[in-house]
Amino acid sequence: MPDPNPDSPAAPPDAVCLAVEKAFDVLGRKWTGLIIRQLCDGPRHFCDVERGVPAVSARMLTERLKELEAAGIVTRTVDVGTPVRTTYALTRKGEALIPVMRGIEQWARAWSGP
């Protein structure tokens, strides 16, 4: 059985390209990186994520969060009470992106100009 890990020395180059392409299909969508960045510091209510990414509409934020949930990067918990609040958090898969997000943030600060 072939090794499913694209980092494996035995992984063919096209498997690596497909894995990277699949990652960018999810992570490269508009607002996704900023949403993940908001969750890097811990669970957040929907309104807190919305405040952290003020340019995104509530509809688009909801759509992106659903996509991230479907990809296994984010979990969604509905807190019963008045008012009903929805909390989003990174999964283990999502937490694996924290060093990547921190690296992108450092790169952006160093190279995005004045």
Secondary structure, DSSP 4 states (H G I P E B T S, - for coil): -----TTSTTS-HHHHHHHHHHHHHHHTSTTHHHHHHHHTTS-EEHHHHHHHSTTS-HHHHHHHHHHHHHTTSEEEEEE-SSS-EEEEEE-HHHHTTHHHHHHHHHHHHHHS--
